[in-house]
Amino acid sequence: MIISAIEESARLAGSLGDAVRAAGPRAGWLCDLDGTVVDSMALHHRAYAMLFAELGGTLSRADFDAHVGPPARVTVPLFAQAAGLDPAALPDFAQLHARKKHFLQDILASSRPTELATAGLIRQAPADIAIAIVTSGNRDGAENILRSISLRERITALISGDDVTHGKPDPEPYATACHAMGLAPSACLAFEDHPDGIASAIAAGVDVIDVVAGRLLLAGQGAR
């Protein structure tokens, strides 16, 4: 059953499908969100640019890309500085982040993120494979993005930057996802596009597919 589903999805995902076949049957798939399931960076940048414009600053896409990745509590002060603002003179993080989430929700009402190959794999996956999203982003934003592409119903567990103390590359996000689904790391397969995410999965003992290179990395063994 899993092989026929993967063979069908491989026509959409190319080498990504080959890597999934090489990994063999797994009870759970643990997927990063931005850069892996969707490309929503342009939408996040628009939301942050609107936030800082409201405060008198200008956040370029280049400056956004230079700092994006860690949880928002880390990146928001960096974005503020890049926008030409003094973080110490701004409202507190919770207020800023709530305003950004408001802008993103408005954007998602009329714009959809671009689906990537992993989204196709998720749609083709057998129903008995549990799917988790493991993202550094906030929970509200991840929920809204998944709903915007009609994938939220397929997700068994959602681990966001709000749910962990230590973000990627620390193993906590992927270890938390395994625990939430009641699965051993060896029963899971991660999908990641960023070195920090790959390192997080490997450190948690989860084999991972580098979706950019289309290769399987085995925890403790290296690439296949």
PANUZA-826339 format. One line per field, with one value per residue (C-alpha): residue number from 1; residue in one letter; chain; x negated, y negated, z. Coordinates in pm, 1 decimal, padded with zeros to 6 digits. Example, Ala and Ser with C-alpha at 12.3 -4.5 7.8 and 13.67 -1.06 7.14 Angstrom:
REM residues 2
nr: 1 2
rest: A S
kette: A A
x: -01230.0 -01367.0
y: 00450.0 00106.0
z: 00780.0 00714.0
END
This chain:
REM residues 224
nr: 1 2 3 4 5 6 7 8 9 10 11 12 13 14 15 16 17 18 19 20 21 22 23 24 25 26 27 28 29 30 31 32 33 34 35 36 37 38 39 40 41 42 43 44 45 46 47 48 49 50 51 52 53 54 55 56 57 58 59 60 61 62 63 64 65 66 67 68 69 70 71 72 73 74 75 76 77 78 79 80 81 82 83 84 85 86 87 88 89 90 91 92 93 94 95 96 97 98 99 100 101 102 103 104 105 106 107 108 109 110 111 112 113 114 115 116 117 118 119 120 121 122 123 124 125 126 127 128 129 130 131 132 133 134 135 136 137 138 139 140 141 142 143 144 145 146 147 148 149 150 151 152 153 154 155 156 157 158 159 160 161 162 163 164 165 166 167 168 169 170 171 172 173 174 175 176 177 178 179 180 181 182 183 184 185 186 187 188 189 190 191 192 193 194 195 196 197 198 199 200 201 202 203 204 205 206 207 208 209 210 211 212 213 214 215 216 217 218 219 220 221 222 223 224
rest: M I I S A I E E S A R L A G S L G D A V R A A G P R A G W L C D L D G T V V D S M A L H H R A Y A M L F A E L G G T L S R A D F D A H V G P P A R V T V P L F A Q A A G L D P A A L P D F A Q L H A R K K H F L Q D I L A S S R P T E L A T A G L I R Q A P A D I A I A I V T S G N R D G A E N I L R S I S L R E R I T A L I S G D D V T H G K P D P E P Y A T A C H A M G L A P S A C L A F E D H P D G I A S A I A A G V D V I D V V A G R L L L A G Q G A R
kette: A A A A A A A A A A A A A A A A A A A A A A A A A A A A A A A A A A A A A A A A A A A A A A A A A A A A A A A A A A A A A A A A A A A A A A A A A A A A A A A A A A A A A A A A A A A A A A A A A A A A A A A A A A A A A A A A A A A A A A A A A A A A A A A A A A A A A A A A A A A A A A A A A A A A A A A A A A A A A A A A A A A A A A A A A A A A A A A A A A A A A A A A A A A A A A A A A A A A A A A A A A A A A A A A A A A A A A A A A A A A A A A A
x: 00000.0 -00270.0 -00486.0 -00203.1 -00121.4 -00484.2 -00527.1 -00231.5 -00359.4 -00713.1 -00584.4 -00520.2 -00823.9 -01099.8 -01404.6 -01205.9 -00984.4 -01296.1 -01428.5 -01098.3 -01105.2 -01463.0 -01357.7 -01097.4 -00766.4 -00739.4 -00456.3 -00504.4 -00624.4 -00752.3 -00753.1 -00897.1 -00653.8 -00811.8 -01050.8 -00938.7 -00559.6 -00499.5 -00689.4 -00519.4 -00823.2 -00695.4 -00373.2 -00556.9 -00780.0 -00476.2 -00325.4 -00643.8 -00698.8 -00348.2 -00414.7 -00737.8 -00603.6 -00328.3 -00603.2 -00803.1 -01057.8 -01134.9 -01211.7 -01355.3 -01319.0 -01698.4 -01707.0 -01412.1 -01584.9 -01908.0 -01742.4 -01446.4 -01466.6 -01479.4 -01160.8 -00994.7 -01105.9 -01460.9 -01400.0 -01159.4 -01424.6 -01663.2 -01398.0 -01332.1 -01699.7 -01721.0 -01414.3 -01600.2 -01415.9 -01531.4 -01382.1 -01400.3 -01174.9 -00904.1 -00604.6 -00686.5 -00733.1 -00386.0 -00218.7 -00441.6 -00394.2 -00017.7 -00004.9 -00216.3 00012.2 00309.2 00146.6 00062.6 00419.0 00545.2 00293.0 00393.3 00755.6 00663.0 00326.1 00217.6 -00136.3 -00301.0 -00273.3 -00599.9 -00667.5 -00627.7 -00268.3 -00202.4 -00356.4 -00136.0 00175.3 00078.0 -00032.9 00169.7 00415.5 00233.7 -00077.5 -00060.5 -00172.7 -00322.9 -00428.3 -00742.9 -00795.2 -00990.9 -00699.5 -00416.9 -00116.0 00146.5 -00049.4 -00108.4 00259.2 00365.4 00119.4 00226.0 00591.8 00523.2 00398.5 00661.7 00410.4 00493.4 00734.1 00457.0 00216.6 00199.9 -00027.1 -00156.1 -00473.4 -00548.9 -00806.7 -00551.9 -00570.1 -00943.3 -01209.0 -01495.0 -01438.2 -01616.7 -01899.5 -01830.1 -01660.8 -01368.4 -01125.2 -01153.6 -01171.5 -00853.3 -00681.7 -00769.3 -00636.3 -00315.7 -00244.3 -00347.6 -00611.8 -00977.5 -01217.7 -01316.4 -00953.9 -00950.1 -01087.3 -01153.6 -01138.4 -01353.2 -01500.0 -01736.5 -02061.5 -01933.1 -01620.8 -01817.9 -02052.4 -01752.8 -01596.8 -01924.0 -02000.8 -01657.3 -01737.9 -01503.7 -01610.7 -01556.4 -01509.1 -01686.2 -01412.3 -01647.6 -01899.6 -01643.1 -01855.4 -01799.7 -02015.7 -02017.5 -02056.6 -02413.8 -02509.8 -02504.6 -02359.6 -02211.0
y: 00000.0 -00250.6 -00162.9 -00219.9 -00555.4 -00664.3 -00556.3 -00773.7 -01073.0 -01025.0 -01146.5 -01477.2 -01483.8 -01317.0 -01241.5 -01317.7 -01019.4 -00805.5 -00907.7 -00816.4 -00473.5 -00424.2 -00502.3 -00225.7 -00212.4 -00444.2 -00495.6 -00872.2 -01153.1 -01469.1 -01764.3 -02110.0 -02368.3 -02669.2 -02564.7 -02201.8 -02178.5 -02534.9 -02844.9 -03116.9 -03336.3 -03608.3 -03624.6 -03637.4 -03913.4 -04113.2 -04080.1 -04190.7 -04472.4 -04599.6 -04578.8 -04778.1 -05028.1 -05103.8 -05180.7 -05397.9 -05143.2 -04959.1 -04586.8 -04473.1 -04117.2 -04079.1 -04176.5 -03947.7 -03653.8 -03724.7 -03677.0 -03441.8 -03089.7 -03096.6 -03144.9 -03485.5 -03588.4 -03581.5 -03722.0 -04008.6 -04228.1 -04151.5 -04247.5 -04569.6 -04666.3 -04583.7 -04803.1 -05095.3 -05085.3 -05055.4 -04734.1 -04879.9 -05168.7 -04946.4 -04774.4 -04443.1 -04125.3 -03987.3 -04300.1 -04311.6 -03945.5 -03963.5 -04251.8 -04058.3 -03755.7 -03983.7 -04109.4 -03753.3 -03637.4 -03923.1 -03832.1 -03464.6 -03564.8 -03660.0 -03489.7 -03126.5 -03006.6 -02804.5 -02430.7 -02236.1 -01871.3 -01748.9 -01873.3 -01638.3 -01349.6 -01423.1 -01426.0 -01087.3 -00924.4 -00626.5 -00715.4 -00499.4 -00720.3 -00982.5 -01325.8 -01591.5 -01945.3 -02057.9 -02430.1 -02712.3 -02942.3 -03024.5 -02796.8 -03043.6 -03114.8 -02745.7 -02665.3 -02940.6 -02831.6 -02466.4 -02563.0 -02787.6 -02485.5 -02247.7 -02023.3 -02088.0 -01793.7 -01554.4 -01662.6 -01445.8 -01673.3 -02028.3 -02129.4 -02500.0 -02737.5 -02815.7 -02457.4 -02419.2 -02589.7 -02515.9 -02548.2 -02384.0 -02267.1 -02141.4 -01797.0 -01918.3 -01999.5 -01654.8 -01470.6 -01652.9 -01553.1 -01185.2 -01199.8 -01374.1 -01095.2 -00816.8 -00690.8 -00598.6 -00814.9 -00507.6 -00469.4 -00820.7 -00999.9 -01373.1 -01609.9 -01923.6 -02192.7 -02370.7 -02252.6 -02348.3 -02140.2 -01845.2 -01865.8 -01880.4 -01564.6 -01371.0 -01471.8 -01340.2 -01005.7 -01057.2 -00971.1 -01274.8 -01354.2 -01666.9 -01788.2 -02027.2 -01757.6 -01476.6 -01246.2 -01034.8 -01097.8 -00819.6 -00919.9 -00831.0 -00708.3 -00989.6 -01013.2 -00740.9
z: 00000.0 00096.7 -00204.4 -00455.8 -00291.9 -00296.4 -00659.1 -00752.6 -00556.4 -00694.0 -01029.7 -00853.9 -00627.4 -00833.3 -00621.8 -00306.8 -00381.5 -00438.8 -00096.3 00070.5 -00094.1 00023.3 00381.4 00377.4 00567.0 00868.7 01114.2 01126.3 00903.7 01075.1 00837.1 00865.4 00728.1 00556.6 00281.2 00307.2 00279.4 00159.2 00060.9 00262.1 00324.9 00093.1 00293.8 00627.5 00493.3 00383.2 00732.2 00907.5 00656.2 00729.1 01103.7 01091.2 00836.4 01086.6 01338.7 01097.0 00974.4 00651.6 00647.5 00314.9 00187.9 00201.2 00570.0 00642.7 00472.1 00662.1 01001.7 00950.5 01093.0 01475.0 01681.6 01656.0 02005.8 01867.3 01519.8 01593.2 01766.0 01476.8 01222.4 01414.9 01407.4 01036.9 00980.3 01138.4 01470.4 01829.9 01974.6 02325.4 02220.7 02069.6 02231.0 02395.6 02193.6 02264.0 02124.3 01817.9 01742.3 01788.6 01540.0 01289.3 01321.3 01254.0 00934.1 00825.2 00882.8 00664.1 00392.7 00399.4 00342.9 -00014.3 -00080.8 -00057.7 00007.7 -00267.4 -00208.8 -00239.2 -00322.8 00034.5 00035.0 -00255.1 -00063.8 00237.3 00021.5 -00128.6 00198.0 00324.8 00598.7 00854.2 00842.9 01119.5 00999.9 01227.6 01143.1 01325.7 01270.8 01431.9 01354.5 01592.5 01630.7 01506.4 01189.3 01119.4 01177.1 00937.3 00668.3 00690.4 00670.0 00370.2 00171.1 00314.7 00494.1 00859.7 00881.9 00775.7 01051.3 01364.1 01569.9 01536.0 01719.6 01688.6 01825.8 02097.2 02224.1 02289.4 02498.2 02260.4 01887.7 01597.1 01577.8 01930.2 01924.7 02138.2 01850.5 01689.2 02020.4 02124.1 01798.8 01848.1 02204.0 02092.5 01842.8 02078.2 01835.4 01874.7 01670.6 01470.4 01357.0 01211.8 00907.3 00901.0 00602.4 00621.7 00396.5 00638.1 00800.2 01146.4 01098.4 00963.3 01263.2 01499.8 01355.0 01349.3 01708.6 01809.9 01645.7 01350.3 00995.8 00773.4 00407.0 00288.3 00054.2 -00125.3 -00219.2 -00233.0 -00019.4 00288.4 00595.9 00853.8 01217.7 01312.4 00965.1 00711.7 00362.7 00145.7
END
